[in-house]
Amino acid sequence: MTIVRASFVDGVRVPLGSGTITYTPTRPLPSTEDASKTVMPVHAQASVTAGVVQEKDLNPGPYDAKIDINGNAWFTETYKIIVPETGPVNLMDLVEETTEYQPPVVGAVTALRNEVVAAVAAVEGLSTAQDAAVADLVAPGTATKAALDGTYAPSSLSTTKADASSLTAIAPAGGVRAVGKGELIFNVRDYGAVGNGITDDGPAIEAAIAAINAVPNAYSAAGVLLFPPGKFMDSKNHVIPSNKRIHIRGSQIYTSIVTRTGAASGDWWTLNSNSGGMETITLEGGRYQGATGDAVVLNGAYGYLTDVQIVKSGGSGLVVGKAAPAIAPRITHVSISECAQYGAQIVAGSGSTDGMWVNVVISATGWTGFKIEESAQNILNLHVWGCGVESTTDYHGVWITATGCLFATWQSEKNLGSGIYIQGNNNQFVGGRAWGNGLSGIRSLASNRNNYVGNEIYWNGVKNTTLTSTISFSGIHMDNSQENVLTGNNVWDSAVEIPAGNYVTVPTHPYPGRTATQTQPYNYAEAGTSDFNVLVGNSMRKERARSGAYNTTDGATFGNSNIWSGNDLGSAPVPTKSVAGGAVRIAAESDTAIVSASQEITSILGHRAGRVVRLIFTNASPQPVRDNGTTLNLNGDFAPTQNDVLSLVSDGTNWYEVSRSAN
């Protein structure tokens, strides 16, 4: 007799239940009474309590072991075991030793093979009439889903069984397979496109677009218009209607190329559906072959371009909101170059707000590189260069008339106009560079409450070929602009030379380059009604301005109510202020003023609450400063001699004497 044991507990010694194990012999044993005879032993049953199995003495030999825990068959079948001559032994060891393991996948493959074999037999038995009907239906341009769904496959479908567990199906030449679950892919080659750079694929592209189903609501997906690797010549204009949410997709940005042919006119790709867009494709607009019109127009909300290159458009490269609101466009990893008009334009009054523009490069455009006319655009990593070469007025790197836009890590270089030309309010420019531009690095015209933080402005004034000191060529030029904040900017110039533009097709106004004598004459300038601007912690050293002054007369044109703090103006002299009608004005950029005139002073302008100022009298015979008892409160009239100093503090409206010196 051999003792058989078992224990059913999990990895943390928690009992897995109670029940029974029944051992049933599967062959007779010799009778103990008559050796010439055999008997079939009765079964033995062991109880299971809290996972611990009652030991049983069993005769050696084969058994069926049925395990039943908590009244349920824990295992799905009765296990065959062989009890050895000696013990004790563990039941589960006997199960592992005597049970042949078959992976579940083998059974699944076997069942699948049987199904496939049956399906092949069914296919091979199709009638000739059915085959002919399908052959007619799948001819190019005549197939319909409803007809194909109701017709059997052609008899030319052959099958090859590679081994006992696999099957390969070979489709007939030119055949069309049903779209798989969830695919919705419309490959332009399936509709006749060749992509060899010669054949006109425009009609085939239109056919593929027409084949895409309309969508029932604003959240349905119509399908993907797929351009495989190749160069597809295109004579057609394509309008994606508002009820077809199409995703236009190439295989890679430089391997799937669509080229506009001949002297085509009108807008090339117009996307009117919401949430539609383009990705991983190159569009070549045919500008130098006479094509006109914009390359891509987004008229639907939430449209997108991702990994797209647009080159040589006869109009603008990308226009957002040309005919309808295109709110919240997403433009990511996009390159636009050599367009006859704008590189990118967001149309005024279209309601195309809240755009996201990330990693965008715009270059060598005929007009301004990036024209922004709608508000709340969010722009990260923008690089604009060499733009405006076909215009004498619309020729900037970035031209903004919108409000509430954010620019971070931007660069605008070597454009024919200004690097940034801004006419909108409440915008922010952070961490950018404007250099080598024809006019100013940043030009603000009637633009208020903008923020400029941590930007570098240098080597501008390229068009200043006559060495004029006009403020139009300043690094930063504020014209009729108020309440702007400039913090931590570095504005400077040097005698560096910049090469002229190098072109295959020379534009009307090529970039002239910059010689060592051309200048950015002033680092910062204000004009007109510019005032109430705040400048903190900027480096604008006079020694790094090509004119040798940090402004036209070292401060004569700054707004009177500006706030300056911690700016480095280099060795700029203390401003000399004139006396007009008994009043002298303290310059915003300096709390010290020289009074060189011999005129009586009865009032002082330039109030700011808490401001402390000093007047230095350099005239050999200065006139007195009068206590007027209201706005100018002195410890009696002050009759200075040459080089005397008068110190005053303002409460925002009135001045009070702090001290006076007699030299």
Helices and strands as residue ranges (DSSP letters): E 2-5, E 19-25, E 29-30, E 38-39, E 44-49, E 52-53, E 56-58, E 61-69, E 72-73, E 79-83, E 89-90, H 91-98, H 104-124, H 128-137, H 145-149, E 158-163, E 166-170, E 185-187, G 188-191, E 196-200, H 202-211, E 223-227, E 230-234, E 238-240, E 246-250, E 256-260, E 269-271, E 277-284, G 287-289, E 296-298, E 304-311, E 318-320, E 330-337, E 344-346, E 356-363, E 370-372, E 378-385, E 398-400, E 406-413, E 420-422, E 428-430, E 433-435, E 442-445, E 451-453, E 456-458, G 471-473, E 476-479, E 485-487, E 490-492, E 524-527, E 534-536, G 542-544, E 563-565, E 576-577, E 579-580, E 583-585, E 592-595, E 603-605, E 612-617, E 632-633, E 645-650, E 655-660
